[in-house]
């Protein structure tokens, strides 16, 4: 299996801000590769460079052997892009939107009509194709947005946070669509800050934070970095002090790390279940109210916590 995307020391600066810090990775043909990181990690900037929207400050990348800096048109012909923001016209129907964007890809006539029908079938909206986009739910709009990126049968599909702001049912439909597309041979570069999505979809994951690619591999390879550690997430009230609680918990036996963020403390521990009662007791001693607790087995969120000292979604 050969790389369809090769990223080499990609760097992007905006004045004094370095949004992407010399990252390198490959995406293999036929795989789903996820960039997992919190908001502001550099995911969208990376996708924007790879889709030739703007040039890198230094470094380069190639899609199907074509440079994103020197062969932009060849790259555009090979990729489909599903942006985080919806690229749809609300007063047009789904059918009209797809036909419009198909024409932008130089499709026309019978070939365009056939391809639009195929895409509507893929995204599960054939029965509602003649309804205006403004009447659609957020999840349905997201599915049309995905359809636009598929019209010209790209070899590589970029999907930038495609499930942000939608209901669980629509999110489920989109995740299933991504897996179905991959089953047909589509290569996908998927960005998300949802650990659950990366775990479900990905052949490999790159963990990105503050513009740096801090870890990369299969889920098994990444979770091996934290061994058999669990993650215990304590959700606190708005007026509670997570720093005070984290400092106190760090002294307890069985606590490897205790990291405070806004209204929560994330704990890395060999056994979350055994630690739960002592942790609650310590919080009670400090007069700190814990209103809910999540216990998670070794996962990508634990890896992120282990590598950065903070929770994936703080």
MOMO-V708534 format. One record per residue. N is the residue number from 1. RES is the residue in one small letter. PSI is psi as a letter, one per 30 degrees, with the letter a starting at -180 (none if undefined). D_LAST is the distance of its C-alpha to the last C-alpha in Angstrom with 1 decimal. Layout:
BEGIN
N;RES;PSI;D_LAST
N;RES;PSI;D_LAST
END
This chain:
BEGIN
1;x;k;36.9
2;x;l;36.6
3;x;k;33.6
4;x;f;33.4
5;x;k;30.8
6;x;k;30.9
7;x;k;28.4
8;x;j;29.7
9;x;h;28.0
10;x;k;26.4
11;x;k;25.3
12;x;k;24.5
13;x;k;24.6
14;x;j;24.5
15;x;b;26.3
16;x;f;24.5
17;x;k;21.2
18;x;j;21.2
19;x;e;19.0
20;x;k;20.4
21;x;i;21.7
22;x;h;24.7
23;x;k;23.3
24;x;k;25.9
25;x;l;26.0
26;x;l;28.4
27;x;k;28.3
28;x;k;31.3
29;x;k;33.4
30;x;f;32.7
31;x;l;29.2
32;x;j;25.8
33;x;k;23.5
34;x;k;19.8
35;x;j;17.5
36;x;k;14.1
37;x;l;11.1
38;x;l;8.0
39;x;k;9.4
40;x;g;11.6
41;x;f;12.4
42;x;g;16.0
43;x;e;16.6
44;x;e;18.5
45;x;e;20.4
46;x;e;21.5
47;x;e;22.7
48;x;e;24.4
49;x;e;26.3
50;x;f;27.4
51;x;g;28.7
52;x;g;30.7
53;x;e;29.2
54;x;l;29.2
55;x;l;30.3
56;x;l;28.4
57;x;e;29.2
58;x;l;30.5
59;x;l;30.6
60;x;l;31.5
61;x;l;30.9
62;x;k;33.5
63;x;k;33.6
64;x;h;36.7
65;x;f;38.1
66;x;k;37.7
67;x;k;35.9
68;x;f;33.2
69;x;f;34.6
70;x;f;38.3
71;x;h;38.8
72;x;e;36.4
73;x;e;38.7
74;x;e;39.1
75;x;e;35.4
76;x;e;35.0
77;x;f;37.7
78;x;f;35.9
79;x;l;32.4
80;x;k;30.9
81;x;k;27.8
82;x;j;25.5
83;x;l;23.4
84;x;e;20.2
85;x;k;22.3
86;x;k;25.3
87;x;i;28.6
88;x;l;31.0
89;x;j;33.7
90;x;f;33.3
91;x;f;37.1
92;x;l;38.0
93;x;l;38.0
94;x;e;36.1
95;x;e;39.4
96;x;e;40.1
97;x;e;36.6
98;x;e;37.2
99;x;e;40.7
100;x;e;39.7
101;x;e;37.1
102;x;e;39.6
103;x;e;42.1
104;x;f;39.7
105;x;g;39.8
106;x;g;43.6
107;x;k;44.1
108;x;l;47.0
109;x;b;49.6
110;x;e;49.8
111;x;e;47.2
112;x;e;44.6
113;x;e;45.5
114;x;e;45.3
115;x;e;42.0
116;x;e;40.4
117;x;e;41.8
118;x;e;40.4
119;x;e;36.9
120;x;e;37.1
121;x;e;38.0
122;x;e;35.1
123;x;g;32.5
124;x;h;34.3
125;x;g;35.4
126;x;e;39.1
127;x;f;40.2
128;x;g;38.2
129;x;f;38.8
130;x;g;41.0
131;x;k;38.5
132;x;k;36.9
133;x;e;33.3
134;x;f;32.6
135;x;f;33.5
136;x;l;31.0
137;x;l;27.8
138;x;e;24.5
139;x;e;24.7
140;x;e;28.4
141;x;e;27.7
142;x;e;25.2
143;x;e;28.0
144;x;e;30.5
145;x;e;28.1
146;x;e;28.2
147;x;e;31.9
148;x;e;32.5
149;x;f;31.0
150;x;f;33.4
151;x;e;36.6
152;x;g;38.1
153;x;i;37.3
154;x;l;35.0
155;x;f;34.9
156;x;k;31.2
157;x;k;28.6
158;x;k;25.4
159;x;j;22.8
160;x;j;19.8
161;x;h;17.1
162;x;f;20.1
163;x;g;18.5
164;x;k;16.0
165;x;g;17.0
166;x;l;19.7
167;x;l;20.9
168;x;e;20.8
169;x;e;24.5
170;x;e;24.3
171;x;e;21.3
172;x;e;23.6
173;x;e;26.5
174;x;e;24.7
175;x;e;23.6
176;x;e;27.2
177;x;e;28.5
178;x;e;26.7
179;x;e;28.2
180;x;e;31.5
181;x;e;31.6
182;x;e;30.9
183;x;f;33.7
184;x;f;36.1
185;x;f;35.3
186;x;k;32.6
187;x;k;30.4
188;x;k;26.8
189;x;j;24.0
190;x;k;20.9
191;x;k;17.5
192;x;l;14.4
193;x;g;10.7
194;x;j;11.9
195;x;e;12.9
196;x;e;15.7
197;x;e;17.3
198;x;e;17.5
199;x;e;19.0
200;x;e;21.4
201;x;e;22.7
202;x;k;22.8
203;x;e;25.7
204;x;l;23.6
205;x;k;20.0
206;x;k;19.0
207;x;k;15.5
208;x;k;14.7
209;x;k;12.5
210;x;h;13.6
211;x;g;16.8
212;x;k;17.8
213;x;j;18.7
214;x;f;17.8
215;x;l;19.2
216;x;k;21.4
217;x;a;23.5
218;x;l;24.1
219;x;e;21.8
220;x;e;24.3
221;x;e;24.4
222;x;e;20.7
223;x;f;20.3
224;x;f;23.4
225;x;f;21.5
226;x;g;19.9
227;x;b;23.2
228;x;g;23.3
229;x;k;20.0
230;x;l;18.1
231;x;k;14.5
232;x;j;14.3
233;x;j;11.3
234;x;k;12.3
235;x;k;11.3
236;x;l;12.8
237;x;l;14.6
238;x;f;13.7
239;x;g;16.3
240;x;l;15.5
241;x;j;14.8
242;x;f;12.1
243;x;e;13.5
244;x;e;17.0
245;x;e;16.3
246;x;e;14.6
247;x;e;17.6
248;x;e;20.0
249;x;f;18.7
250;x;f;18.9
251;x;f;22.6
252;x;k;23.2
253;x;k;25.1
254;x;f;23.3
255;x;j;19.8
256;x;e;19.2
257;x;k;15.8
258;x;j;13.7
259;x;j;10.4
260;x;k;9.0
261;x;a;5.7
262;x;j;6.2
263;x;g;8.7
264;x;l;8.3
265;x;k;9.8
266;x;k;9.8
267;x;k;13.5
268;x;k;15.6
269;x;l;19.1
270;x;f;22.4
271;x;j;22.7
272;x;e;20.1
273;x;e;22.9
274;x;f;25.0
275;x;f;22.3
276;x;e;21.1
277;x;e;24.1
278;x;e;24.1
279;x;e;20.4
280;x;e;21.2
281;x;e;24.3
282;x;e;22.7
283;x;e;20.2
284;x;e;23.4
285;x;e;25.3
286;x;f;22.7
287;x;g;22.9
288;x;k;19.2
289;x;k;18.8
290;x;j;16.7
291;x;f;17.0
292;x;l;15.9
293;x;k;15.3
294;x;k;14.5
295;x;k;16.6
296;x;k;16.4
297;x;l;19.1
298;x;k;18.7
299;x;a;16.7
300;x;f;14.9
301;x;e;11.5
302;x;e;13.4
303;x;e;14.8
304;x;e;11.7
305;x;e;10.7
306;x;e;14.4
307;x;f;14.7
308;x;f;11.9
309;x;g;11.2
310;x;l;7.5
311;x;l;5.7
312;x;e;6.2
313;x;j;3.8
314;x;none;0.0
END
